[in-house]
Amino acid sequence: YFEKLVKTTPASIWVRNLQLAVFTLPQSLLIMSKDLPAISASAAGLLTGFDGAVWGAVALKALGGLVVASTVKYADSLLKTFATAISIIVTCLIS
């Protein structure tokens, strides 16, 4: 159903990512609200401890989301499964 919905609607990948992100915002805000006293007590604020490695990980996750969205929109689910398996193998070999 999801693949059919993505391929038949004219929404761009950016719009589709924003639509999917709407569902993650309440969860993230709930988790942040639990840690709000610690965040507000810190002098540096919300991004305390973010260095180059963390920003690199954030950028890789964002790029991975765009790649998955592109794969779902322009390829079929079988190709996506093969790509996921290959990425797991390559990640294991690199690490």
PyMOL CGO cylinders between C-alpha atoms (Angstrom):
from pymol import cmd
from pymol.cgo import CYLINDER

trace = [
    CYLINDER, 0.00, 0.00, 0.00, 2.75, 2.46, 0.97, 0.3, 1, 1, 1, 1, 1, 1,
    CYLINDER, 2.75, 2.46, 0.97, 4.70, 1.87, -2.23, 0.3, 1, 1, 1, 1, 1, 1,
    CYLINDER, 4.70, 1.87, -2.23, 1.57, 2.37, -4.35, 0.3, 1, 1, 1, 1, 1, 1,
    CYLINDER, 1.57, 2.37, -4.35, 0.72, 5.55, -2.47, 0.3, 1, 1, 1, 1, 1, 1,
    CYLINDER, 0.72, 5.55, -2.47, 4.21, 6.99, -2.91, 0.3, 1, 1, 1, 1, 1, 1,
    CYLINDER, 4.21, 6.99, -2.91, 4.43, 6.16, -6.62, 0.3, 1, 1, 1, 1, 1, 1,
    CYLINDER, 4.43, 6.16, -6.62, 0.95, 7.34, -7.62, 0.3, 1, 1, 1, 1, 1, 1,
    CYLINDER, 0.95, 7.34, -7.62, 0.81, 10.68, -5.80, 0.3, 1, 1, 1, 1, 1, 1,
    CYLINDER, 0.81, 10.68, -5.80, 2.56, 13.71, -7.32, 0.3, 1, 1, 1, 1, 1, 1,
    CYLINDER, 2.56, 13.71, -7.32, 4.21, 14.86, -4.05, 0.3, 1, 1, 1, 1, 1, 1,
    CYLINDER, 4.21, 14.86, -4.05, 7.96, 15.41, -4.22, 0.3, 1, 1, 1, 1, 1, 1,
    CYLINDER, 7.96, 15.41, -4.22, 10.45, 13.57, -2.06, 0.3, 1, 1, 1, 1, 1, 1,
    CYLINDER, 10.45, 13.57, -2.06, 10.91, 16.67, 0.13, 0.3, 1, 1, 1, 1, 1, 1,
    CYLINDER, 10.91, 16.67, 0.13, 7.17, 16.95, 0.77, 0.3, 1, 1, 1, 1, 1, 1,
    CYLINDER, 7.17, 16.95, 0.77, 6.93, 13.23, 1.49, 0.3, 1, 1, 1, 1, 1, 1,
    CYLINDER, 6.93, 13.23, 1.49, 9.81, 13.47, 4.01, 0.3, 1, 1, 1, 1, 1, 1,
    CYLINDER, 9.81, 13.47, 4.01, 8.08, 16.38, 5.75, 0.3, 1, 1, 1, 1, 1, 1,
    CYLINDER, 8.08, 16.38, 5.75, 4.85, 14.39, 5.91, 0.3, 1, 1, 1, 1, 1, 1,
    CYLINDER, 4.85, 14.39, 5.91, 6.65, 11.44, 7.48, 0.3, 1, 1, 1, 1, 1, 1,
    CYLINDER, 6.65, 11.44, 7.48, 8.56, 13.71, 9.88, 0.3, 1, 1, 1, 1, 1, 1,
    CYLINDER, 8.56, 13.71, 9.88, 5.29, 15.03, 11.32, 0.3, 1, 1, 1, 1, 1, 1,
    CYLINDER, 5.29, 15.03, 11.32, 4.76, 11.65, 12.97, 0.3, 1, 1, 1, 1, 1, 1,
    CYLINDER, 4.76, 11.65, 12.97, 8.18, 11.70, 14.66, 0.3, 1, 1, 1, 1, 1, 1,
    CYLINDER, 8.18, 11.70, 14.66, 7.87, 15.20, 16.14, 0.3, 1, 1, 1, 1, 1, 1,
    CYLINDER, 7.87, 15.20, 16.14, 5.47, 14.29, 19.00, 0.3, 1, 1, 1, 1, 1, 1,
    CYLINDER, 5.47, 14.29, 19.00, 7.70, 11.39, 20.01, 0.3, 1, 1, 1, 1, 1, 1,
    CYLINDER, 7.70, 11.39, 20.01, 10.80, 13.56, 19.98, 0.3, 1, 1, 1, 1, 1, 1,
    CYLINDER, 10.80, 13.56, 19.98, 9.10, 16.32, 21.94, 0.3, 1, 1, 1, 1, 1, 1,
    CYLINDER, 9.10, 16.32, 21.94, 7.94, 13.80, 24.53, 0.3, 1, 1, 1, 1, 1, 1,
    CYLINDER, 7.94, 13.80, 24.53, 11.47, 12.48, 24.99, 0.3, 1, 1, 1, 1, 1, 1,
    CYLINDER, 11.47, 12.48, 24.99, 12.88, 16.02, 25.13, 0.3, 1, 1, 1, 1, 1, 1,
    CYLINDER, 12.88, 16.02, 25.13, 10.31, 17.05, 27.74, 0.3, 1, 1, 1, 1, 1, 1,
    CYLINDER, 10.31, 17.05, 27.74, 11.60, 14.30, 30.03, 0.3, 1, 1, 1, 1, 1, 1,
    CYLINDER, 11.60, 14.30, 30.03, 15.11, 15.79, 29.81, 0.3, 1, 1, 1, 1, 1, 1,
    CYLINDER, 15.11, 15.79, 29.81, 14.00, 19.44, 29.82, 0.3, 1, 1, 1, 1, 1, 1,
    CYLINDER, 14.00, 19.44, 29.82, 15.24, 20.24, 33.36, 0.3, 1, 1, 1, 1, 1, 1,
    CYLINDER, 15.24, 20.24, 33.36, 18.73, 18.99, 32.49, 0.3, 1, 1, 1, 1, 1, 1,
    CYLINDER, 18.73, 18.99, 32.49, 18.73, 20.88, 29.20, 0.3, 1, 1, 1, 1, 1, 1,
    CYLINDER, 18.73, 20.88, 29.20, 17.59, 24.16, 30.74, 0.3, 1, 1, 1, 1, 1, 1,
    CYLINDER, 17.59, 24.16, 30.74, 20.13, 23.83, 33.60, 0.3, 1, 1, 1, 1, 1, 1,
    CYLINDER, 20.13, 23.83, 33.60, 22.99, 23.51, 31.11, 0.3, 1, 1, 1, 1, 1, 1,
    CYLINDER, 22.99, 23.51, 31.11, 24.66, 26.78, 30.17, 0.3, 1, 1, 1, 1, 1, 1,
    CYLINDER, 24.66, 26.78, 30.17, 25.36, 25.63, 26.59, 0.3, 1, 1, 1, 1, 1, 1,
    CYLINDER, 25.36, 25.63, 26.59, 21.76, 24.60, 25.89, 0.3, 1, 1, 1, 1, 1, 1,
    CYLINDER, 21.76, 24.60, 25.89, 20.27, 21.91, 23.72, 0.3, 1, 1, 1, 1, 1, 1,
    CYLINDER, 20.27, 21.91, 23.72, 23.31, 21.13, 21.56, 0.3, 1, 1, 1, 1, 1, 1,
    CYLINDER, 23.31, 21.13, 21.56, 25.75, 20.49, 24.41, 0.3, 1, 1, 1, 1, 1, 1,
    CYLINDER, 25.75, 20.49, 24.41, 28.36, 17.94, 23.36, 0.3, 1, 1, 1, 1, 1, 1,
    CYLINDER, 28.36, 17.94, 23.36, 27.67, 18.12, 19.63, 0.3, 1, 1, 1, 1, 1, 1,
    CYLINDER, 27.67, 18.12, 19.63, 31.02, 17.95, 17.86, 0.3, 1, 1, 1, 1, 1, 1,
    CYLINDER, 31.02, 17.95, 17.86, 32.07, 17.15, 14.31, 0.3, 1, 1, 1, 1, 1, 1,
    CYLINDER, 32.07, 17.15, 14.31, 31.49, 13.42, 14.68, 0.3, 1, 1, 1, 1, 1, 1,
    CYLINDER, 31.49, 13.42, 14.68, 27.94, 13.91, 15.92, 0.3, 1, 1, 1, 1, 1, 1,
    CYLINDER, 27.94, 13.91, 15.92, 27.11, 16.36, 13.14, 0.3, 1, 1, 1, 1, 1, 1,
    CYLINDER, 27.11, 16.36, 13.14, 28.56, 13.86, 10.67, 0.3, 1, 1, 1, 1, 1, 1,
    CYLINDER, 28.56, 13.86, 10.67, 26.25, 11.16, 12.03, 0.3, 1, 1, 1, 1, 1, 1,
    CYLINDER, 26.25, 11.16, 12.03, 23.28, 13.53, 11.78, 0.3, 1, 1, 1, 1, 1, 1,
    CYLINDER, 23.28, 13.53, 11.78, 24.16, 14.35, 8.16, 0.3, 1, 1, 1, 1, 1, 1,
    CYLINDER, 24.16, 14.35, 8.16, 24.52, 10.65, 7.30, 0.3, 1, 1, 1, 1, 1, 1,
    CYLINDER, 24.52, 10.65, 7.30, 21.10, 9.87, 8.80, 0.3, 1, 1, 1, 1, 1, 1,
    CYLINDER, 21.10, 9.87, 8.80, 19.52, 12.73, 6.84, 0.3, 1, 1, 1, 1, 1, 1,
    CYLINDER, 19.52, 12.73, 6.84, 21.17, 11.58, 3.63, 0.3, 1, 1, 1, 1, 1, 1,
    CYLINDER, 21.17, 11.58, 3.63, 20.06, 8.02, 4.34, 0.3, 1, 1, 1, 1, 1, 1,
    CYLINDER, 20.06, 8.02, 4.34, 16.46, 9.20, 4.69, 0.3, 1, 1, 1, 1, 1, 1,
    CYLINDER, 16.46, 9.20, 4.69, 16.62, 10.91, 1.32, 0.3, 1, 1, 1, 1, 1, 1,
    CYLINDER, 16.62, 10.91, 1.32, 18.14, 7.81, -0.28, 0.3, 1, 1, 1, 1, 1, 1,
    CYLINDER, 18.14, 7.81, -0.28, 15.39, 5.61, 1.16, 0.3, 1, 1, 1, 1, 1, 1,
    CYLINDER, 15.39, 5.61, 1.16, 12.71, 8.03, -0.03, 0.3, 1, 1, 1, 1, 1, 1,
    CYLINDER, 12.71, 8.03, -0.03, 14.23, 8.08, -3.51, 0.3, 1, 1, 1, 1, 1, 1,
    CYLINDER, 14.23, 8.08, -3.51, 14.48, 4.30, -3.58, 0.3, 1, 1, 1, 1, 1, 1,
    CYLINDER, 14.48, 4.30, -3.58, 10.86, 3.87, -2.57, 0.3, 1, 1, 1, 1, 1, 1,
    CYLINDER, 10.86, 3.87, -2.57, 9.68, 6.44, -5.11, 0.3, 1, 1, 1, 1, 1, 1,
    CYLINDER, 9.68, 6.44, -5.11, 11.74, 5.34, -8.11, 0.3, 1, 1, 1, 1, 1, 1,
    CYLINDER, 11.74, 5.34, -8.11, 12.39, 1.61, -7.49, 0.3, 1, 1, 1, 1, 1, 1,
    CYLINDER, 12.39, 1.61, -7.49, 10.38, -1.34, -6.26, 0.3, 1, 1, 1, 1, 1, 1,
    CYLINDER, 10.38, -1.34, -6.26, 10.37, -2.99, -2.85, 0.3, 1, 1, 1, 1, 1, 1,
    CYLINDER, 10.37, -2.99, -2.85, 12.57, -5.89, -4.00, 0.3, 1, 1, 1, 1, 1, 1,
    CYLINDER, 12.57, -5.89, -4.00, 15.36, -3.51, -5.02, 0.3, 1, 1, 1, 1, 1, 1,
    CYLINDER, 15.36, -3.51, -5.02, 14.99, -1.68, -1.70, 0.3, 1, 1, 1, 1, 1, 1,
    CYLINDER, 14.99, -1.68, -1.70, 15.41, -4.99, 0.15, 0.3, 1, 1, 1, 1, 1, 1,
    CYLINDER, 15.41, -4.99, 0.15, 18.57, -5.82, -1.81, 0.3, 1, 1, 1, 1, 1, 1,
    CYLINDER, 18.57, -5.82, -1.81, 19.94, -2.31, -1.17, 0.3, 1, 1, 1, 1, 1, 1,
    CYLINDER, 19.94, -2.31, -1.17, 19.28, -2.65, 2.56, 0.3, 1, 1, 1, 1, 1, 1,
    CYLINDER, 19.28, -2.65, 2.56, 21.02, -6.02, 2.70, 0.3, 1, 1, 1, 1, 1, 1,
    CYLINDER, 21.02, -6.02, 2.70, 24.03, -4.72, 0.79, 0.3, 1, 1, 1, 1, 1, 1,
    CYLINDER, 24.03, -4.72, 0.79, 24.26, -1.66, 3.04, 0.3, 1, 1, 1, 1, 1, 1,
    CYLINDER, 24.26, -1.66, 3.04, 24.26, -3.89, 6.14, 0.3, 1, 1, 1, 1, 1, 1,
    CYLINDER, 24.26, -3.89, 6.14, 27.05, -6.03, 4.68, 0.3, 1, 1, 1, 1, 1, 1,
    CYLINDER, 27.05, -6.03, 4.68, 29.13, -3.00, 3.67, 0.3, 1, 1, 1, 1, 1, 1,
    CYLINDER, 29.13, -3.00, 3.67, 28.64, -1.42, 7.10, 0.3, 1, 1, 1, 1, 1, 1,
    CYLINDER, 28.64, -1.42, 7.10, 29.81, -4.64, 8.79, 0.3, 1, 1, 1, 1, 1, 1,
    CYLINDER, 29.81, -4.64, 8.79, 32.86, -4.80, 6.55, 0.3, 1, 1, 1, 1, 1, 1,
    CYLINDER, 32.86, -4.80, 6.55, 33.79, -1.16, 7.18, 0.3, 1, 1, 1, 1, 1, 1,
    CYLINDER, 33.79, -1.16, 7.18, 33.37, -1.37, 10.94, 0.3, 1, 1, 1, 1, 1, 1,
]
cmd.load_cgo(trace, "trace")
